[in-house]
Amino acid sequence: MSNAKWRKLFSALHDLPGGCPVVGIKLISHPTVLSVPTPGPDFEFEDHFGECGGVSCVPFSHIDFVGVSNFRATNSELIQHLNAFGKWPVTEADEGILIQGYEWS
């Protein structure tokens, strides 16, 4: 996914009713999902984020997927909200949705 599309996604998550303070980010080179404050909505850099606590200066190109909990909204409400901002490859799970950065064969 392009850098601009990642920034647009994180901005859309910040715009959720009730907000989205935390997401799970799975980096390509990291074995586990990291729970971090949702990047943005303002980005100092075009190609990476660095405001996420223990994760600093992460290029958007290193994100495998982002997980969003359905604690505050149902999966369908989350998807409907995101679709108002753009189209992303979304997978539904019991605990929320996953937005894929890459499709692996």
Biopython code that builds the backbone (N, CA, C, O; Angstrom):
import numpy as np
from Bio.PDB.StructureBuilder import StructureBuilder

atoms = [
    (1, "MET", "N", (0.851, -1.166, 0.000)),
    (1, "MET", "CA", (0.000, 0.000, 0.000)),
    (1, "MET", "C", (0.901, 1.234, 0.000)),
    (1, "MET", "O", (1.981, 1.222, 0.591)),
    (2, "SER", "N", (0.461, 2.272, -0.651)),
    (2, "SER", "CA", (1.283, 3.480, -0.751)),
    (2, "SER", "C", (1.321, 4.246, 0.571)),
    (2, "SER", "O", (0.454, 4.077, 1.428)),
    (3, "ASN", "N", (2.327, 5.077, 0.713)),
    (3, "ASN", "CA", (2.462, 5.915, 1.911)),
    (3, "ASN", "C", (1.232, 6.805, 2.088)),
    (3, "ASN", "O", (0.719, 6.950, 3.198)),
    (4, "ALA", "N", (0.763, 7.399, 0.992)),
    (4, "ALA", "CA", (-0.405, 8.281, 1.059)),
    (4, "ALA", "C", (-1.639, 7.521, 1.542)),
    (4, "ALA", "O", (-2.448, 8.053, 2.302)),
    (5, "LYS", "N", (-1.776, 6.278, 1.096)),
    (5, "LYS", "CA", (-2.938, 5.485, 1.496)),
    (5, "LYS", "C", (-2.871, 5.116, 2.981)),
    (5, "LYS", "O", (-3.901, 5.105, 3.655)),
    (6, "TRP", "N", (-1.676, 4.815, 3.499)),
    (6, "TRP", "CA", (-1.530, 4.557, 4.939)),
    (6, "TRP", "C", (-1.912, 5.794, 5.740)),
    (6, "TRP", "O", (-2.639, 5.693, 6.728)),
    (7, "ARG", "N", (-1.423, 6.968, 5.318)),
    (7, "ARG", "CA", (-1.755, 8.200, 6.038)),
    (7, "ARG", "C", (-3.266, 8.446, 6.012)),
    (7, "ARG", "O", (-3.846, 8.870, 7.011)),
    (8, "LYS", "N", (-3.896, 8.180, 4.872)),
    (8, "LYS", "CA", (-5.334, 8.353, 4.740)),
    (8, "LYS", "C", (-6.081, 7.387, 5.660)),
    (8, "LYS", "O", (-7.072, 7.767, 6.285)),
    (9, "LEU", "N", (-5.617, 6.155, 5.744)),
    (9, "LEU", "CA", (-6.239, 5.166, 6.628)),
    (9, "LEU", "C", (-6.159, 5.616, 8.079)),
    (9, "LEU", "O", (-7.170, 5.614, 8.783)),
    (10, "PHE", "N", (-4.972, 6.001, 8.537)),
    (10, "PHE", "CA", (-4.820, 6.402, 9.937)),
    (10, "PHE", "C", (-5.640, 7.656, 10.236)),
    (10, "PHE", "O", (-6.195, 7.778, 11.328)),
    (11, "SER", "N", (-5.725, 8.577, 9.299)),
    (11, "SER", "CA", (-6.567, 9.765, 9.490)),
    (11, "SER", "C", (-8.041, 9.362, 9.610)),
    (11, "SER", "O", (-8.768, 9.912, 10.436)),
    (12, "ALA", "N", (-8.481, 8.405, 8.789)),
    (12, "ALA", "CA", (-9.863, 7.915, 8.858)),
    (12, "ALA", "C", (-10.131, 7.250, 10.207)),
    (12, "ALA", "O", (-11.219, 7.405, 10.763)),
    (13, "LEU", "N", (-9.157, 6.513, 10.740)),
    (13, "LEU", "CA", (-9.335, 5.878, 12.049)),
    (13, "LEU", "C", (-9.473, 6.927, 13.145)),
    (13, "LEU", "O", (-10.262, 6.749, 14.073)),
    (14, "HIS", "N", (-8.721, 8.012, 13.050)),
    (14, "HIS", "CA", (-8.852, 9.088, 14.034)),
    (14, "HIS", "C", (-10.225, 9.744, 13.956)),
    (14, "HIS", "O", (-10.710, 10.300, 14.942)),
    (15, "ASP", "N", (-10.845, 9.679, 12.786)),
    (15, "ASP", "CA", (-12.141, 10.312, 12.566)),
    (15, "ASP", "C", (-13.317, 9.424, 12.975)),
    (15, "ASP", "O", (-14.468, 9.844, 12.862)),
    (16, "LEU", "N", (-13.050, 8.217, 13.442)),
    (16, "LEU", "CA", (-14.129, 7.337, 13.900)),
    (16, "LEU", "C", (-14.888, 7.986, 15.054)),
    (16, "LEU", "O", (-14.274, 8.625, 15.908)),
    (17, "PRO", "N", (-16.215, 7.834, 15.095)),
    (17, "PRO", "CA", (-16.954, 8.319, 16.266)),
    (17, "PRO", "C", (-16.408, 7.627, 17.527)),
    (17, "PRO", "O", (-16.364, 6.399, 17.594)),
    (18, "GLY", "N", (-16.007, 8.396, 18.489)),
    (18, "GLY", "CA", (-15.386, 7.830, 19.690)),
    (18, "GLY", "C", (-13.895, 7.652, 19.549)),
    (18, "GLY", "O", (-13.214, 7.325, 20.521)),
    (19, "GLY", "N", (-13.375, 7.861, 18.353)),
    (19, "GLY", "CA", (-11.937, 7.760, 18.118)),
    (19, "GLY", "C", (-11.440, 6.336, 18.028)),
    (19, "GLY", "O", (-12.198, 5.380, 18.193)),
    (20, "CYS", "N", (-10.181, 6.215, 17.770)),
    (20, "CYS", "CA", (-9.487, 4.926, 17.708)),
    (20, "CYS", "C", (-8.093, 5.165, 18.289)),
    (20, "CYS", "O", (-7.132, 5.342, 17.541)),
    (21, "PRO", "N", (-7.980, 5.170, 19.612)),
    (21, "PRO", "CA", (-6.714, 5.555, 20.229)),
    (21, "PRO", "C", (-5.570, 4.558, 20.040)),
    (21, "PRO", "O", (-4.401, 4.939, 20.086)),
    (22, "VAL", "N", (-5.906, 3.282, 19.829)),
    (22, "VAL", "CA", (-4.871, 2.244, 19.749)),
    (22, "VAL", "C", (-5.191, 1.291, 18.596)),
    (22, "VAL", "O", (-6.349, 0.943, 18.362)),
    (23, "VAL", "N", (-4.149, 0.880, 17.886)),
    (23, "VAL", "CA", (-4.281, -0.138, 16.847)),
    (23, "VAL", "C", (-3.207, -1.196, 17.076)),
    (23, "VAL", "O", (-2.243, -0.973, 17.808)),
    (24, "GLY", "N", (-3.388, -2.328, 16.450)),
    (24, "GLY", "CA", (-2.349, -3.348, 16.413)),
    (24, "GLY", "C", (-1.646, -3.249, 15.074)),
    (24, "GLY", "O", (-2.288, -3.273, 14.025)),
    (25, "ILE", "N", (-0.340, -3.140, 15.110)),
    (25, "ILE", "CA", (0.426, -3.065, 13.861)),
    (25, "ILE", "C", (1.371, -4.256, 13.798)),
    (25, "ILE", "O", (2.163, -4.489, 14.711)),
    (26, "LYS", "N", (1.273, -5.002, 12.707)),
    (26, "LYS", "CA", (2.179, -6.120, 12.451)),
    (26, "LYS", "C", (3.177, -5.652, 11.405)),
    (26, "LYS", "O", (2.816, -5.353, 10.267)),
    (27, "LEU", "N", (4.427, -5.596, 11.810)),
    (27, "LEU", "CA", (5.493, -5.216, 10.887)),
    (27, "LEU", "C", (6.010, -6.458, 10.173)),
    (27, "LEU", "O", (6.010, -7.550, 10.741)),
    (28, "ILE", "N", (6.443, -6.295, 8.947)),
    (28, "ILE", "CA", (6.929, -7.418, 8.154)),
    (28, "ILE", "C", (8.054, -8.157, 8.866)),
    (28, "ILE", "O", (8.101, -9.386, 8.841)),
    (29, "SER", "N", (8.954, -7.423, 9.495)),
    (29, "SER", "CA", (10.134, -8.029, 10.113)),
    (29, "SER", "C", (9.952, -8.375, 11.589)),
    (29, "SER", "O", (10.903, -8.820, 12.231)),
    (30, "HIS", "N", (8.761, -8.184, 12.139)),
    (30, "HIS", "CA", (8.537, -8.431, 13.564)),
    (30, "HIS", "C", (7.590, -9.617, 13.718)),
    (30, "HIS", "O", (6.601, -9.707, 12.990)),
    (31, "PRO", "N", (7.869, -10.528, 14.648)),
    (31, "PRO", "CA", (7.059, -11.745, 14.743)),
    (31, "PRO", "C", (5.672, -11.549, 15.365)),
    (31, "PRO", "O", (4.795, -12.391, 15.172)),
    (32, "THR", "N", (5.456, -10.461, 16.105)),
    (32, "THR", "CA", (4.183, -10.285, 16.792)),
    (32, "THR", "C", (3.530, -8.950, 16.417)),
    (32, "THR", "O", (4.162, -8.061, 15.846)),
    (33, "VAL", "N", (2.259, -8.844, 16.757)),
    (33, "VAL", "CA", (1.522, -7.598, 16.552)),
    (33, "VAL", "C", (1.836, -6.667, 17.714)),
    (33, "VAL", "O", (1.786, -7.069, 18.876)),
    (34, "LEU", "N", (2.159, -5.427, 17.392)),
    (34, "LEU", "CA", (2.473, -4.428, 18.399)),
    (34, "LEU", "C", (1.247, -3.554, 18.631)),
    (34, "LEU", "O", (0.639, -3.071, 17.676)),
    (35, "SER", "N", (0.883, -3.349, 19.887)),
    (35, "SER", "CA", (-0.210, -2.451, 20.227)),
    (35, "SER", "C", (0.379, -1.065, 20.415)),
    (35, "SER", "O", (1.199, -0.847, 21.307)),
    (36, "VAL", "N", (-0.042, -0.119, 19.566)),
    (36, "VAL", "CA", (0.546, 1.220, 19.578)),
    (36, "VAL", "C", (-0.552, 2.280, 19.458)),
    (36, "VAL", "O", (-1.638, 1.999, 18.951)),
    (37, "PRO", "N", (-0.265, 3.497, 19.928)),
    (37, "PRO", "CA", (-1.215, 4.583, 19.674)),
    (37, "PRO", "C", (-1.394, 4.743, 18.159)),
    (37, "PRO", "O", (-0.431, 4.632, 17.401)),
    (38, "THR", "N", (-2.604, 4.997, 17.735)),
    (38, "THR", "CA", (-2.877, 5.154, 16.305)),
    (38, "THR", "C", (-2.035, 6.290, 15.737)),
    (38, "THR", "O", (-2.134, 7.423, 16.208)),
    (39, "PRO", "N", (-1.210, 6.007, 14.735)),
    (39, "PRO", "CA", (-0.396, 7.066, 14.132)),
    (39, "PRO", "C", (-1.266, 8.193, 13.573)),
    (39, "PRO", "O", (-2.405, 7.972, 13.162)),
    (40, "GLY", "N", (-0.710, 9.398, 13.566)),
    (40, "GLY", "CA", (-1.408, 10.551, 12.999)),
    (40, "GLY", "C", (-2.295, 11.222, 14.026)),
    (40, "GLY", "O", (-2.102, 10.998, 15.221)),
    (41, "PRO", "N", (-3.245, 12.023, 13.623)),
    (41, "PRO", "CA", (-3.691, 12.221, 12.253)),
    (41, "PRO", "C", (-2.789, 13.155, 11.440)),
    (41, "PRO", "O", (-2.912, 13.230, 10.217)),
    (42, "ASP", "N", (-1.886, 13.864, 12.117)),
    (42, "ASP", "CA", (-0.953, 14.735, 11.398)),
    (42, "ASP", "C", (0.378, 14.032, 11.303)),
    (42, "ASP", "O", (0.861, 13.473, 12.288)),
    (43, "PHE", "N", (0.979, 14.054, 10.125)),
    (43, "PHE", "CA", (2.236, 13.356, 9.902)),
    (43, "PHE", "C", (3.315, 14.352, 9.509)),
    (43, "PHE", "O", (3.155, 15.137, 8.574)),
    (44, "GLU", "N", (4.417, 14.298, 10.245)),
    (44, "GLU", "CA", (5.547, 15.172, 9.962)),
    (44, "GLU", "C", (6.305, 14.694, 8.723)),
    (44, "GLU", "O", (6.904, 15.497, 8.007)),
    (45, "PHE", "N", (6.275, 13.378, 8.475)),
    (45, "PHE", "CA", (7.016, 12.784, 7.371)),
    (45, "PHE", "C", (6.056, 12.085, 6.419)),
    (45, "PHE", "O", (5.024, 11.567, 6.847)),
    (46, "GLU", "N", (6.385, 12.066, 5.138)),
    (46, "GLU", "CA", (5.516, 11.434, 4.145)),
    (46, "GLU", "C", (5.657, 9.926, 4.091)),
    (46, "GLU", "O", (4.708, 9.235, 3.721)),
    (47, "ASP", "N", (6.828, 9.394, 4.455)),
    (47, "ASP", "CA", (7.088, 7.975, 4.234)),
    (47, "ASP", "C", (7.178, 7.126, 5.495)),
    (47, "ASP", "O", (7.399, 5.918, 5.405)),
    (48, "HIS", "N", (7.011, 7.730, 6.670)),
    (48, "HIS", "CA", (7.045, 6.943, 7.902)),
    (48, "HIS", "C", (6.341, 7.666, 9.032)),
    (48, "HIS", "O", (6.028, 8.853, 8.938)),
    (49, "PHE", "N", (6.097, 6.919, 10.107)),
    (49, "PHE", "CA", (5.548, 7.523, 11.313)),
    (49, "PHE", "C", (6.541, 7.286, 12.429)),
    (49, "PHE", "O", (7.321, 6.334, 12.382)),
    (50, "GLY", "N", (6.517, 8.141, 13.427)),
    (50, "GLY", "CA", (7.471, 8.001, 14.508)),
    (50, "GLY", "C", (6.930, 8.413, 15.848)),
    (50, "GLY", "O", (7.685, 8.607, 16.801)),
    (51, "GLU", "N", (5.620, 8.548, 15.926)),
    (51, "GLU", "CA", (5.014, 9.015, 17.158)),
    (51, "GLU", "C", (4.349, 7.894, 17.948)),
    (51, "GLU", "O", (3.406, 8.141, 18.699)),
    (52, "CYS", "N", (4.827, 6.683, 17.787)),
    (52, "CYS", "CA", (4.134, 5.529, 18.372)),
    (52, "CYS", "C", (4.892, 4.897, 19.527)),
    (52, "CYS", "O", (5.207, 3.708, 19.479)),
    (53, "GLY", "N", (5.185, 5.654, 20.543)),
    (53, "GLY", "CA", (5.784, 5.096, 21.747)),
    (53, "GLY", "C", (7.059, 4.335, 21.474)),
    (53, "GLY", "O", (8.057, 4.905, 21.033)),
    (54, "GLY", "N", (7.018, 3.013, 21.747)),
    (54, "GLY", "CA", (8.206, 2.178, 21.601)),
    (54, "GLY", "C", (8.605, 1.896, 20.168)),
    (54, "GLY", "O", (9.699, 1.389, 19.922)),
    (55, "VAL", "N", (7.739, 2.212, 19.215)),
    (55, "VAL", "CA", (8.057, 2.005, 17.813)),
    (55, "VAL", "C", (8.383, 3.377, 17.240)),
    (55, "VAL", "O", (7.518, 4.251, 17.191)),
    (56, "SER", "N", (9.620, 3.570, 16.809)),
    (56, "SER", "CA", (9.964, 4.898, 16.312)),
    (56, "SER", "C", (10.449, 4.838, 14.879)),
    (56, "SER", "O", (11.137, 3.898, 14.480)),
    (57, "CYS", "N", (10.086, 5.846, 14.113)),
    (57, "CYS", "CA", (10.504, 5.999, 12.719)),
    (57, "CYS", "C", (10.320, 4.725, 11.904)),
    (57, "CYS", "O", (11.280, 4.169, 11.369)),
    (58, "VAL", "N", (9.092, 4.279, 11.820)),
    (58, "VAL", "CA", (8.767, 3.065, 11.065)),
    (58, "VAL", "C", (8.281, 3.454, 9.675)),
    (58, "VAL", "O", (7.282, 4.164, 9.554)),
    (59, "PRO", "N", (8.961, 3.008, 8.627)),
    (59, "PRO", "CA", (8.471, 3.278, 7.276)),
    (59, "PRO", "C", (7.113, 2.589, 7.059)),
    (59, "PRO", "O", (6.914, 1.449, 7.478)),
    (60, "PHE", "N", (6.198, 3.286, 6.408)),
    (60, "PHE", "CA", (4.900, 2.684, 6.116)),
    (60, "PHE", "C", (5.075, 1.390, 5.322)),
    (60, "PHE", "O", (4.278, 0.463, 5.466)),
    (61, "SER", "N", (6.100, 1.323, 4.497)),
    (61, "SER", "CA", (6.331, 0.134, 3.665)),
    (61, "SER", "C", (6.664, -1.106, 4.493)),
    (61, "SER", "O", (6.669, -2.214, 3.957)),
    (62, "HIS", "N", (6.942, -0.943, 5.784)),
    (62, "HIS", "CA", (7.255, -2.083, 6.656)),
    (62, "HIS", "C", (6.022, -2.654, 7.349)),
    (62, "HIS", "O", (6.120, -3.647, 8.069)),
    (63, "ILE", "N", (4.855, -2.031, 7.136)),
    (63, "ILE", "CA", (3.626, -2.504, 7.783)),
    (63, "ILE", "C", (3.034, -3.653, 6.969)),
    (63, "ILE", "O", (2.735, -3.509, 5.784)),
    (64, "ASP", "N", (2.875, -4.793, 7.635)),
    (64, "ASP", "CA", (2.212, -5.942, 7.015)),
    (64, "ASP", "C", (0.696, -5.753, 7.087)),
    (64, "ASP", "O", (0.005, -5.845, 6.073)),
    (65, "PHE", "N", (0.181, -5.485, 8.306)),
    (65, "PHE", "CA", (-1.249, -5.190, 8.454)),
    (65, "PHE", "C", (-1.486, -4.374, 9.713)),
    (65, "PHE", "O", (-0.637, -4.293, 10.600)),
    (66, "VAL", "N", (-2.669, -3.770, 9.762)),
    (66, "VAL", "CA", (-3.122, -3.003, 10.926)),
    (66, "VAL", "C", (-4.408, -3.642, 11.413)),
    (66, "VAL", "O", (-5.314, -3.910, 10.625)),
    (67, "GLY", "N", (-4.486, -3.885, 12.711)),
    (67, "GLY", "CA", (-5.686, -4.435, 13.318)),
    (67, "GLY", "C", (-6.435, -3.359, 14.081)),
    (67, "GLY", "O", (-5.838, -2.568, 14.812)),
    (68, "VAL", "N", (-7.754, -3.340, 13.904)),
    (68, "VAL", "CA", (-8.609, -2.381, 14.600)),
    (68, "VAL", "C", (-9.648, -3.165, 15.391)),
    (68, "VAL", "O", (-10.381, -3.978, 14.828)),
    (69, "SER", "N", (-9.710, -2.923, 16.689)),
    (69, "SER", "CA", (-10.639, -3.629, 17.568)),
    (69, "SER", "C", (-12.069, -3.181, 17.307)),
    (69, "SER", "O", (-12.322, -2.020, 16.983)),
    (70, "ASN", "N", (-13.010, -4.127, 17.453)),
    (70, "ASN", "CA", (-14.418, -3.777, 17.332)),
    (70, "ASN", "C", (-15.035, -3.517, 18.704)),
    (70, "ASN", "O", (-16.229, -3.738, 18.906)),
    (71, "PHE", "N", (-14.214, -3.047, 19.644)),
    (71, "PHE", "CA", (-14.674, -2.728, 20.994)),
    (71, "PHE", "C", (-15.676, -1.574, 20.989)),
    (71, "PHE", "O", (-16.664, -1.609, 21.724)),
    (72, "ARG", "N", (-15.426, -0.545, 20.160)),
    (72, "ARG", "CA", (-16.283, 0.648, 20.126)),
    (72, "ARG", "C", (-17.293, 0.635, 18.979)),
    (72, "ARG", "O", (-18.271, 1.383, 19.014)),
    (73, "ALA", "N", (-17.076, -0.186, 17.985)),
    (73, "ALA", "CA", (-17.976, -0.258, 16.826)),
    (73, "ALA", "C", (-17.916, -1.673, 16.266)),
    (73, "ALA", "O", (-16.905, -2.361, 16.408)),
    (74, "THR", "N", (-19.000, -2.103, 15.629)),
    (74, "THR", "CA", (-19.009, -3.435, 15.028)),
    (74, "THR", "C", (-18.088, -3.453, 13.806)),
    (74, "THR", "O", (-17.704, -2.402, 13.294)),
    (75, "ASN", "N", (-17.744, -4.638, 13.353)),
    (75, "ASN", "CA", (-16.928, -4.769, 12.139)),
    (75, "ASN", "C", (-17.578, -4.043, 10.962)),
    (75, "ASN", "O", (-16.906, -3.319, 10.227)),
    (76, "SER", "N", (-18.887, -4.239, 10.785)),
    (76, "SER", "CA", (-19.552, -3.608, 9.639)),
    (76, "SER", "C", (-19.552, -2.088, 9.771)),
    (76, "SER", "O", (-19.429, -1.392, 8.763)),
    (77, "GLU", "N", (-19.686, -1.559, 10.979)),
    (77, "GLU", "CA", (-19.614, -0.100, 11.181)),
    (77, "GLU", "C", (-18.210, 0.418, 10.879)),
    (77, "GLU", "O", (-18.058, 1.479, 10.272)),
    (78, "LEU", "N", (-17.185, -0.323, 11.299)),
    (78, "LEU", "CA", (-15.805, 0.070, 11.007)),
    (78, "LEU", "C", (-15.561, 0.102, 9.499)),
    (78, "LEU", "O", (-15.003, 1.064, 8.972)),
    (79, "ILE", "N", (-15.983, -0.954, 8.816)),
    (79, "ILE", "CA", (-15.781, -1.048, 7.366)),
    (79, "ILE", "C", (-16.552, 0.052, 6.649)),
    (79, "ILE", "O", (-16.025, 0.677, 5.729)),
    (80, "GLN", "N", (-17.799, 0.296, 7.060)),
    (80, "GLN", "CA", (-18.600, 1.348, 6.441)),
    (80, "GLN", "C", (-17.927, 2.710, 6.619)),
    (80, "GLN", "O", (-17.892, 3.511, 5.685)),
    (81, "HIS", "N", (-17.400, 2.972, 7.801)),
    (81, "HIS", "CA", (-16.707, 4.243, 8.054)),
    (81, "HIS", "C", (-15.478, 4.365, 7.154)),
    (81, "HIS", "O", (-15.276, 5.397, 6.514)),
    (82, "LEU", "N", (-14.670, 3.328, 7.104)),
    (82, "LEU", "CA", (-13.465, 3.375, 6.279)),
    (82, "LEU", "C", (-13.795, 3.526, 4.799)),
    (82, "LEU", "O", (-13.093, 4.231, 4.075)),
    (83, "ASN", "N", (-14.866, 2.864, 4.345)),
    (83, "ASN", "CA", (-15.256, 2.952, 2.938)),
    (83, "ASN", "C", (-15.654, 4.373, 2.535)),
    (83, "ASN", "O", (-15.607, 4.718, 1.355)),
    (84, "ALA", "N", (-16.045, 5.195, 3.508)),
    (84, "ALA", "CA", (-16.370, 6.594, 3.206)),
    (84, "ALA", "C", (-15.109, 7.392, 2.859)),
    (84, "ALA", "O", (-15.197, 8.468, 2.267)),
    (85, "PHE", "N", (-13.937, 6.862, 3.230)),
    (85, "PHE", "CA", (-12.669, 7.555, 2.999)),
    (85, "PHE", "C", (-11.856, 6.934, 1.863)),
    (85, "PHE", "O", (-10.991, 7.595, 1.287)),
    (86, "GLY", "N", (-12.127, 5.680, 1.540)),
    (86, "GLY", "CA", (-11.368, 4.990, 0.509)),
    (86, "GLY", "C", (-11.616, 3.499, 0.585)),
    (86, "GLY", "O", (-12.456, 3.031, 1.354)),
    (87, "LYS", "N", (-10.885, 2.769, -0.211)),
    (87, "LYS", "CA", (-11.013, 1.307, -0.243)),
    (87, "LYS", "C", (-9.703, 0.685, 0.208)),
    (87, "LYS", "O", (-8.623, 1.056, -0.253)),
    (88, "TRP", "N", (-9.824, -0.272, 1.120)),
    (88, "TRP", "CA", (-8.667, -0.990, 1.626)),
    (88, "TRP", "C", (-8.961, -2.481, 1.636)),
    (88, "TRP", "O", (-10.119, -2.889, 1.729)),
    (89, "PRO", "N", (-7.915, -3.296, 1.539)),
    (89, "PRO", "CA", (-8.125, -4.744, 1.650)),
    (89, "PRO", "C", (-8.373, -5.109, 3.115)),
    (89, "PRO", "O", (-7.444, -5.133, 3.923)),
    (90, "VAL", "N", (-9.626, -5.391, 3.447)),
    (90, "VAL", "CA", (-10.044, -5.634, 4.831)),
    (90, "VAL", "C", (-10.428, -7.089, 5.008)),
    (90, "VAL", "O", (-11.107, -7.680, 4.167)),
    (91, "THR", "N", (-9.980, -7.657, 6.122)),
    (91, "THR", "CA", (-10.374, -8.998, 6.536)),
    (91, "THR", "C", (-11.065, -8.873, 7.887)),
    (91, "THR", "O", (-10.577, -8.183, 8.782)),
    (92, "GLU", "N", (-12.198, -9.541, 8.028)),
    (92, "GLU", "CA", (-12.913, -9.506, 9.301)),
    (92, "GLU", "C", (-12.459, -10.643, 10.197)),
    (92, "GLU", "O", (-12.166, -11.743, 9.729)),
    (93, "ALA", "N", (-12.405, -10.363, 11.503)),
    (93, "ALA", "CA", (-12.096, -11.358, 12.523)),
    (93, "ALA", "C", (-13.068, -11.155, 13.685)),
    (93, "ALA", "O", (-13.764, -10.141, 13.738)),
    (94, "ASP", "N", (-13.119, -12.101, 14.605)),
    (94, "ASP", "CA", (-14.034, -11.981, 15.738)),
    (94, "ASP", "C", (-13.771, -10.720, 16.557)),
    (94, "ASP", "O", (-14.710, -10.083, 17.035)),
    (95, "GLU", "N", (-12.500, -10.359, 16.718)),
    (95, "GLU", "CA", (-12.143, -9.235, 17.590)),
    (95, "GLU", "C", (-12.028, -7.904, 16.868)),
    (95, "GLU", "O", (-11.757, -6.886, 17.505)),
    (96, "GLY", "N", (-12.227, -7.884, 15.550)),
    (96, "GLY", "CA", (-12.142, -6.623, 14.812)),
    (96, "GLY", "C", (-11.835, -6.857, 13.351)),
    (96, "GLY", "O", (-12.194, -7.886, 12.779)),
    (97, "ILE", "N", (-11.159, -5.875, 12.750)),
    (97, "ILE", "CA", (-10.810, -5.991, 11.337)),
    (97, "ILE", "C", (-9.304, -5.849, 11.154)),
    (97, "ILE", "O", (-8.612, -5.246, 11.975)),
    (98, "LEU", "N", (-8.820, -6.415, 10.067)),
    (98, "LEU", "CA", (-7.419, -6.285, 9.680)),
    (98, "LEU", "C", (-7.366, -5.595, 8.326)),
    (98, "LEU", "O", (-8.078, -5.974, 7.397)),
    (99, "ILE", "N", (-6.517, -4.582, 8.224)),
    (99, "ILE", "CA", (-6.307, -3.889, 6.965)),
    (99, "ILE", "C", (-4.928, -4.319, 6.459)),
    (99, "ILE", "O", (-3.907, -4.014, 7.076)),
    (100, "GLN", "N", (-4.913, -5.016, 5.350)),
    (100, "GLN", "CA", (-3.689, -5.595, 4.811)),
    (100, "GLN", "C", (-2.862, -4.565, 4.048)),
    (100, "GLN", "O", (-3.397, -3.788, 3.258)),
    (101, "GLY", "N", (-1.568, -4.567, 4.288)),
    (101, "GLY", "CA", (-0.664, -3.716, 3.515)),
    (101, "GLY", "C", (-0.209, -4.410, 2.249)),
    (101, "GLY", "O", (0.071, -3.765, 1.238)),
    (102, "TYR", "N", (-0.138, -5.728, 2.312)),
    (102, "TYR", "CA", (0.357, -6.533, 1.196)),
    (102, "TYR", "C", (-0.492, -7.782, 1.068)),
    (102, "TYR", "O", (-1.078, -8.251, 2.044)),
    (103, "GLU", "N", (-0.555, -8.310, -0.121)),
    (103, "GLU", "CA", (-1.154, -9.619, -0.333)),
    (103, "GLU", "C", (-0.030, -10.592, -0.598)),
    (103, "GLU", "O", (0.705, -10.457, -1.577)),
    (104, "TRP", "N", (0.101, -11.565, 0.267)),
    (104, "TRP", "CA", (1.163, -12.566, 0.137)),
    (104, "TRP", "C", (0.602, -13.790, -0.543)),
    (104, "TRP", "O", (-0.470, -14.272, -0.179)),
    (105, "SER", "N", (1.309, -14.289, -1.516)),
    (105, "SER", "CA", (0.861, -15.490, -2.259)),
    (105, "SER", "C", (1.250, -16.745, -1.538)),
    (105, "SER", "O", (0.959, -17.844, -2.011)),
]
sb = StructureBuilder()
sb.init_structure("model")
sb.init_model(0)
sb.init_chain("A")
sb.init_seg("    ")
for serial, (resi, resn, name, xyz) in enumerate(atoms, 1):
    if name == "N":
        sb.init_residue(resn, " ", resi, " ")
    sb.init_atom(name, np.array(xyz, "f"), 0.0, 1.0, " ", f" {name:<3s}", serial, name[0])
structure = sb.get_structure()
